[in-house]
């Protein structure tokens, strides 16, 4: 369909869909949209498009896709205030916290676009291990933004670390340590850390407070509808800003989230095949504190991280079998690696979750 957009309004396209800007000028979260270059919007994703003058699009919707228009900007005023605050910082760390489906990743995308276009050096650490945009589920990643983007998935990743689970519960300290590892060292740069949506119960609150205490951000951006972050932000001794949740955010069910993870696994298992590893030459490290998985048979179908000598992720894989000093792993070509870490999620070779430790 042909779609014309006027100033002051926003058209929101929900995937699966394809959008092409045919004429005029338009932006997605302040990032310019190039002319005549189709943009694919994946299922369970959406893109808000705005124009200062006039824009004409061609929009093709897939099954379940949708398009609707609102008579205002989709960007809350508090998001603009957050961008201004980060612009004044110029360097340091900002952590984004909030529940699921409040727009944390969308906020991060908007902030990247505003800061990059202002000439600022920006890095992103995606620490949402269940719904990460920068890698397969169960991992966290670091990327440097050099140009505007329409989603975090477009960022060029330079480092990934394997956590092995899709929830921080049970791997809190491991996750915090790895977030520190990826967020430290970006001198004369601003690092934005995106986090998961686990905030509701006591264990989640304690985890988020410990995360803030150990990572020591210069600014905390709390994305919320109301006062749901009060226990976290009120207990942490860091400067924080309350950021309004997006009113047009796409809410997802557990089934939707599982489907997004499946696509994430598949993306990083595409082209995989069964490979054999000599355990006399390669260490196989099993999840700690899980006595029940000491039996080799219990390791079958668990996700694994194939790691280089520095502990960074080379590829993910699926442990098919351990027999004596040989392991068979379903993965893409591994490149140079030194050891294999076993995670907590069981997968089929199609990328579907079939169980957890």
GUZAKOL-538105 format. One record per residue (C-alpha): x, y, z. Coordinates in pm, whole numbers, padded with zeros to 5 digits, always signed. Example, Ala and Ser with C-alpha at 12.3 -4.5 7.8 and 13.67 -1.06 7.14 Angstrom:
+01230-00450+00780
+01367-00106+00714
END
This chain:
+00000+00000+00000
+00103+00363-00055
+00101+00569+00263
+00140+00946+00303
+00250+01094+00635
+00204+01455+00743
+00405+01652+01001
+00309+01624+01371
+00180+01268+01314
+00354+00932+01356
+00288+00614+01160
+00372+00294+01348
+00433-00023+01150
+00430-00359+01328
+00598-00656+01169
+00623-00867+00982
+00635-00587+00730
+00851-00407+00477
+00867-00027+00452
+01025+00181+00176
+01052+00561+00183
+00955+00674-00168
+00963+01051-00123
+01027+01327+00128
+01223+01283+00449
+01142+01073+00754
+01303+00931+01065
+01271+00628+01291
+01353+00729+01649
+01543+01034+01516
+01745+00815+01275
+01710+00922+00908
+01543+00670+00674
+01727+00639+00339
+01525+00674+00020
+01425+00368-00183
+01585+00117+00052
+01335-00137+00188
+01344-00183+00564
+01225-00516+00698
+01042-00510+01032
+01046-00851+01196
+00752-01016+01367
+00701-00886+01723
+00890-00567+01634
+00763-00222+01540
+00899+00103+01399
+00756+00455+01457
+00814+00688+01161
+00791+01067+01171
+00845+01354+00928
+00901+01728+00967
+00752+01806+00626
+00593+01528+00423
+00680+01167+00344
+00546+00894+00121
+00599+00524+00192
+00529+00189+00038
+00423-00050+00315
+00387-00425+00266
+00238-00614+00560
+00297-00982+00630
+00058-01207+00819
-00009-01043+01157
+00150-00712+01055
-00027-00385+01121
-00002-00012+01054
-00168+00274+01244
-00123+00648+01286
-00121+00867+01595
-00160+01245+01594
+00157+01324+01788
+00515+01214+01831
+00570+00868+01978
+00874+00997+02169
+00791+01110+02526
+00930+01442+02646
+01127+01260+02918
+01321+01070+02648
+01440+01402+02507
+01540+01508+02859
+01739+01184+02897
+01921+01250+02569
+02006+01603+02686
+02137+01470+03019
+02360+01215+02845
+02478+01479+02601
+02602+01686+02894
+02784+01385+03044
+02989+01318+02728
+03144+01009+02890
+03070+00754+03164
+02802+00489+03207
+02422+00502+03200
+02208+00201+03290
+01851+00159+03164
+01622-00035+03401
+01253-00117+03385
+00997-00393+03352
+00935-00587+03032
+00742-00408+02756
+00812-00051+02866
+01037+00041+02572
+01391+00003+02710
+01543-00113+02380
+01347+00152+02192
+01478+00417+02430
+01835+00292+02379
+01792+00315+02001
+01660+00671+02030
+01947+00774+02258
+02206+00625+02024
+02062+00821+01732
+02049+01152+01917
+02400+01118+02060
+02571+00991+01744
+02422+01272+01536
+02554+01518+01794
+02904+01381+01733
+02929+01186+02057
+03111+00855+02098
+02858+00594+02214
+02880+00226+02308
+02595-00009+02396
+02603-00312+02626
+02295-00529+02576
+02256-00726+02900
+01899-00849+02846
+01993-01216+02820
+01638-01331+02743
+01546-01077+02475
+01883-00950+02354
+01906-00763+02025
+02284-00794+01988
+02326-01170+01993
+02166-01506+02060
+01963-01547+02381
+02175-01643+02687
+02449-01394+02587
+02539-01029+02644
+02721-00810+02395
+02910-00484+02340
+02886-00265+02030
+03011+00077+01925
+02762+00302+01747
+02908+00496+01456
+02591+00599+01272
+02214+00625+01330
+02020+00299+01348
+01659+00189+01329
+01704-00091+01585
+01978-00220+01815
+02016-00525+01591
+02193-00304+01336
+02484-00226+01569
+02819-00389+01480
+02904-00618+01773
+03269-00645+01871
+03246-00864+02185
+03001-01119+02324
+03004-01312+02652
+02817-01634+02727
+02593-01646+03035
+02403-01965+02948
+02059-01873+03081
+01765-01655+02975
+01696-01515+03323
+01933-01353+03574
+01784-01564+03854
+02056-01804+03963
+02333-01643+03758
+02322-01295+03910
+02689-01257+04008
+02813-01409+03687
+02598-01169+03491
+02701-00865+03693
+03071-00952+03654
+03036-00985+03278
+02840-00659+03251
+03127-00492+03434
+03373-00650+03196
+03195-00517+02887
+03107-00174+03026
+03449-00085+03168
+03730+00055+02961
+03544+00277+02713
+03746+00588+02794
+03619+00920+02659
+03301+00745+02551
+02948+00712+02683
+02827+00357+02747
+02456+00275+02763
+02374-00053+02939
+02035-00208+02860
+01902-00457+03117
+01634-00725+03149
+01278-00676+03273
+01311-00873+03599
+01210-00619+03866
+00896-00739+04047
+00993-00971+04334
+01241-00933+04619
+01514-01135+04447
+01481-00915+04138
+01499-00596+04342
+01811-00716+04523
+01970-00817+04195
+01909-00477+04037
+02038-00295+04347
+02352-00513+04346
+02395-00452+03974
+02383-00075+04021
+02610-00090+04326
+02880-00292+04151
+02867-00140+03803
+02853+00216+03947
+02669+00403+03670
+02690+00780+03643
+02318+00791+03559
+02029+00546+03595
+01738+00579+03354
+01432+00419+03516
+01165+00349+03253
+00829+00309+03425
+00455+00362+03397
+00418+00458+03763
+00616+00384+04081
+00718+00025+04005
+01090+00111+04026
+01070+00295+04358
+01224+00007+04559
+01520-00011+04322
+01591+00354+04254
+01514+00457+04611
+01769+00212+04749
+02048+00285+04504
+02276+00579+04576
+02304+00696+04219
+02168+00987+04022
+01857+00871+03840
+01593+01004+03603
+01241+00870+03580
+01162+00805+03215
+00807+00760+03087
+00726+00423+02934
+00626+00437+02570
+00248+00451+02525
+00264+00265+02195
+00489-00019+02309
+00417-00362+02166
+00317-00592+02452
+00433-00951+02421
+00308-01269+02582
+00533-01549+02708
+00459-01733+02385
+00566-01427+02185
+00889-01400+02383
+00965-01767+02336
+00912-01720+01963
+01153-01425+01956
+01414-01637+02136
+01362-01921+01889
+01435-01686+01600
+01739-01558+01791
+01880-01908+01835
+01807-01995+01472
+01986-01685+01345
+02308-01799+01515
+02265-02168+01431
+02199-02116+01060
+02430-02343+00865
+02514-02550+01175
+02611-02915+01156
+02732-03184+01399
+03098-03142+01491
+03333-03349+01705
+03554-03205+01980
+03843-03386+02146
+03803-03321+02520
+04169-03411+02575
+04253-03085+02401
+03948-02872+02487
+03799-02804+02829
+03426-02864+02873
+03306-02657+03170
+02972-02755+03321
+02726-02520+03496
+02829-02476+03861
+02605-02580+04150
+02408-02832+03942
+02489-03176+04085
+02217-03339+03876
+02398-03262+03550
+02723-03433+03640
+02597-03736+03445
+02704-03697+03082
+02362-03804+02957
+02198-03512+03136
+02410-03271+02931
+02235-03359+02605
+02064-03074+02419
+02204-02806+02649
+02316-02484+02486
+02690-02427+02489
+02912-02126+02439
+03220-02191+02228
+03478-01949+02369
+03812-01806+02263
+04114-01791+02498
+03992-01457+02635
+03655-01607+02729
+03465-01424+02454
+03197-01600+02255
+03293-01744+01917
+02968-01934+01847
+02680-02092+02032
+02602-02458+01987
+02397-02749+02117
+02564-03033+02305
+02443-03350+02138
+02647-03609+02326
+02945-03663+02554
+03110-04003+02528
+03440-04054+02704
+03683-03791+02580
+03471-03687+02282
+03188-03433+02261
+02958-03387+01965
+02826-03037+01923
+02577-02895+01674
+02715-02555+01568
+02842-02340+01287
+03213-02339+01200
+03387-02261+01526
+03701-02076+01426
+03972-02055+01691
+03845-02156+02035
+03989-02284+02360
+03701-02422+02564
+03327-02492+02569
+03094-02368+02846
+02766-02552+02907
+02455-02346+02981
+02117-02409+03138
+01879-02405+02838
+01793-02719+02640
+01739-02669+02268
+01635-02873+01968
+01846-02833+01654
+01564-02618+01514
+01631-02361+01791
+01323-02445+01997
+01352-02446+02376
+01269-02794+02509
+01365-02760+02876
+01583-02599+03139
+01808-02712+03423
END
